[in-house]
Amino acid sequence: MIQVAVNGYGTIGKRVADAVAKQPDMELVGVAKTRPNHEAELAVEKGYPLYAAIEERIDSFDEAGVELAGTVDELVDAADIVVDACPSGIGAENKSLYDAHETPALYQGGEDAELVDVSFNARSNFARAEGADHVRVVSCNTTGLSRLLAPLQESYGVEKARVTLVRRGGDPSQSGRGPINDVLPNPITLPSHHGPDVNTIFPELSIDTLGLKVPATLMHTHSVNVTLESTPDADEVRELLAAEDRTFLIEPSYDIDGAGALKEFAMDRGRPRGDIWENCIWAESISMAGNDLYLFQAIHQESDVVPENVDAIRAVLGIADAEESIATTNDAIGLGF
């Protein structure tokens, strides 16, 4: 069994921990938190050994009556691999800790690509992560774009991708984020960082991206235009994307018109926390004009990277190929509508 540690038990970390705990070939050896909040209590309730991420704060856990199993140094030392799910920038600070214990580490998309040996997407470049010491699972938006572009590139060739990202102002729990009543070009300069981030997965791909930030918390929405090197019809593209493991085509009969209805759809079907691990692509939006493909897709920013983290564990340790790992991950967590 692969011994997995999760450093950081917030929005992403708690989801990754749950996913790891469900894998048939993995054991969650523990999670680390900086403070004894309700998430720390949740970890203990679930039976996850809890470790203090900051040794100086051990007393605060004792005072709150939250049982600790030890310090983050002990957790990292006990693990075969660690998933760093800390806030952006903290992963870079933690790198020396992982090096000191010679424990390979996965980081999230908020860290700089220069920090790691390889940026990772399971569908697109699984094998490149094998044997790496430091791997970055790309951001929610880059994950969604990579999943979409990989089959298009393989089947039709991509001449140019152009994407407008309508981005949520913050996650539901991020009360300090915004805007509250506005629509912001974000960033104001072009391109946004998403295109260059996609190029960490597809170095030769021509892609331009721009972003808007809106007062919503549910999901991101992408308006996608891809100029293909060949000219399939729209039905061919629909069949291609429907056959992918982590894309969900929203058929007109579902009567799902936006992110709110998508989240309710997921909750009605028993998804934990209403999570949607798949790209959600409106089937009706898939259109061809010559060799230009157009479509809309929605990306659940809290969860689409979760199965990617699980696959990255196997990729780094070299214990499965992409097809085998993706199938195992999907089956274990119940991915697929």
N, C-alpha and C positions, 0 to 999 in steps of 0.2 A: 504493500500500500504506500502511495506517495504521501509523505507527511507535509502538509501545507499550513503555513502561517498566514494570517491576514493582519497586516499592520494598518489600523484605521478601520473603525466600525461605524461609519456614517452612511450616507446615501448609497455609495457604491459598495463599500466594504461589507455591510450587513447582507447585501444581496449576493455578493460573491461568496461569502461564508456559507450562506444557505445552499448555494449551488454546489460548492465543493463538498459539503456534507452529504449531498445526495449522490455523488459519483461513486460507482462501484469499485474504482481503483484508487480512491483518495481518502485520506483521513484528515480532518481539520484538527490540528494540534492546539490551536488557540487563536484568539484575536486580541489585539492591543487597542487600548483607549487612553486618551489623555486625561479624561475626567469622569467621575462617577455619575453620569446622567442616566436618563431613562433607557438609552441604548445599551449602556453598560449593564444595567439590570436585566434587559432583554437577553443579552448574551448569556448571562448566568442562568436565567430561566430556561434557556434552550439547551443548557448543558455544555456550552462552549467554554473551555478554560479561558479565563480573562487575565490579561497581563497589563501591567502599567507601562504606558508608552514613555512616561516621564517619571524617573525614579523619585524625584523630589516631591511628587504628588501622591505617593503611596498612602500617606496619612489621611488624605482626603477621602480615599476609598474606604479606609477603615472607619472613619467618622460617619460615612454614609451607610455603613453596614453592607458594602458590596465586597464580596469575597474575591481575592486575587490569587492567581496561581503562581505569580512571580513577575519578573520584569521583562521588558521587550528583548533585552539581550538574551535572556534564557529562552524566550520563545524562538527567536531567530536561530539560535544555536541548535535547537531541537528539530528544526524543519529541514526538509530537502529543498524547499523553495518557499519564497515569501512573496505574497501579493501586497504591494504597497498601495493602499487606497486612501492615503492621507491627502489633505488639501493641496492644491497646486503649489509647487515650490518646496514643500516639506519633503517630498520624495527625494529631491536632490540633496537635501541635508542628511537624509537617512542612508545615502549610498555608501558612505564610509562604514556604517554599522554592518551592512550586508557584506561588504568586502572583508571586514575584519573576521567574520565568521565563515567566509568562503561559501556563502549561501547565495545562489542565483536569485535575482529579484525581478519582479514585474512591476511596472509603473503605469500610471494612468495618463491619458492624453493631455492633461494640463501641464505635464513636464515637458521640457525642451527635448526635441529629437536628438540634439547633440549630446544629451546625457547618456544615451544608451547605445548598444551595439546595433540594434535593429528596431524599427517600428513594425508593428504586427497587426495583421488582419487574417483570420483563419481561412477565409475563402480565397484570399489573394496571394499570400506569401508565407504560408505555414512553415515550409521547410527551411526558410532562411533563419528561423529562430533557434534551430537545433544547436545545442552546445553554447549558446550565448550566455553571458553572465548577467547582462542587464538588457531587458526588453521592455519596450513601451507599447502598451495596448492603446491604439489611437483613439481619439475622442469619439463621442457619440455620433457627431455629424460625419466625421471622416470614416468611421465604421460603416455608417449607412451608405455613404457614397461609394466606398470600396466594394461593398456587397453588390451594389447595382452595376458598377462599371466593369467588374471582373467578367461576368458572363457576356456583357455586350462586347467587350474587347475580344474575348475568345471567339465569339460566334460571328461578329460582323466587322470588327476593327473599329477603333474610335479615332476619328480625325480631330475632333475638338469637343470638349464638354464645357457647358456654361451653366452655372447654377446660381440661383438666388435663394438664399437661406433666410427664411422668416423665423427668427429665433425667439424662444420664450424669454421673458425677462428674468425669470429665476425658477428654481424648483418650488413645489408647493410649500415647503417648510422654510424657504429663504425669505422671510418677511422684510428683510432690509434691502432686497433687490428691486429693480425697476426696469422700465418706466412704469409709472402708475396710470397715466393717461396721456400717452404719446406714442409716436412711431418714430424710431430713431435709426438713421443710417449708422450701422455699427459693425465694423469701423467705418469712419467717413472716407478713409483712403481706400483705394482699390489696387489689387484685389484684397479680399479678406484673407485671413490666415488659413482658411480651409483648403484652398487650392494648393498652396505649397505643402500643406500637411498631407493631402492626397498623394503628392509627388514623393513623399517618403515611402509610400507603398508602390506606386507606379512612377518610377523616375522619369520615364520618357513620355508620359501622358501630357497632352496639351489641355489645360483646364483653367478657366477663369471663374472666380467666385466673388459674390458680394453679399453683404448681410444687412438685414433689418432686425431691429429688436422691438418687440411688441409687448403690451401689458397682458401677458398670459403666462400660465405656469405648467400647462399640461404636456405639450409636445412641441418639437420643431416641425416646420413644414418646408419642404424643398420644392421649388419650381425648377425643373430640369429640362435642359435642351442639349442633346448630344448629336453632333454631326457624325454619322457613321460612314465607314468606308464602303459599305454595300447598302442595298435598299430593300430590306425585308418589309413586309406589310405589318400593320399594327397587330393583327392576330398572331403572327409568328412571334413577335416580341412578347405578347401576353403569354403565349405558351412557354417561351423560354424562361420568363421571370416566375411564372407559376410553378415551374419545375425546380426552382432553387429552394434550398433548405430553409433559408432565413429571410425569405420575402413572402409577404402575405398580400395577395391581390384582393382588394375590396370590391366585390361584385355589386352591381346596381341593386340587386335584390336584397342586399343587407340593409339598405337605407341608412348608410353611415355617411354623414355629410361633413364631418370634421373631427377634431381631436377629442372633443368632449364625448361624442358618441362612440369613438374608438375606445376610450378609457372605460366607458360603461359596458361596452361589448366585452372587454377583457375581464372586468369584475364579474359580470354575469356568468362568465365561463370559468370562474374560480381561480383566476390567475392571482398568485400571491402579490399583495399590494397593488393589484391592477396593472401589473407589469406587462409590457409588450416588448418582447425580445426581438421581434422581427421588424424589417422595413415594411411599412404599410403603404401600398401603392394602389391608388384608385385606378381600377381596370379601365374605366371609361376615359380616363385622362390620357391613356397610352395612345398616341397619335403619331402618324408619319406624314411629313410633307417633303416629298423627294427623299433625300437621305437624312433628313433632320427628324430626330425622335423627340417628342415632348411628353412629359408626364409630371404628376404631382405625387410626392411621397411624404409620409409623416414618420418622425423618428422620436421614440420615447427616450429622452435623454437620461433618465434614471436607470435604465435597464438594458439597453441594446448591447452595451459592452460586457455584460455579465458572462454570457456564454463564450465570448472571445477570451476573457481572462482564464476560464477553465481550459479552453483549447491551448492557450499559450503555455500553460503548465506542462501539458504533454509534449508540446512542440520543443520546448527548451530541454526537457529531459530525454527527448528522442525515443519515447515509448509507444508512439502511434503515428500513423500518417494522417493527413488532413481529413480524408474521408472517414476513416475509422473514428477519429476523435470527435468530429462534428456529430456523427451519428450517436456516439455514446453520450455526449453532452446533451444533445437534444432529447434523447429518450429519458435520461435521468431527471431532467427538470420539467419535462412535459411540454417542450417547445413544439409549436404547430397547432393551428386552429382547425 
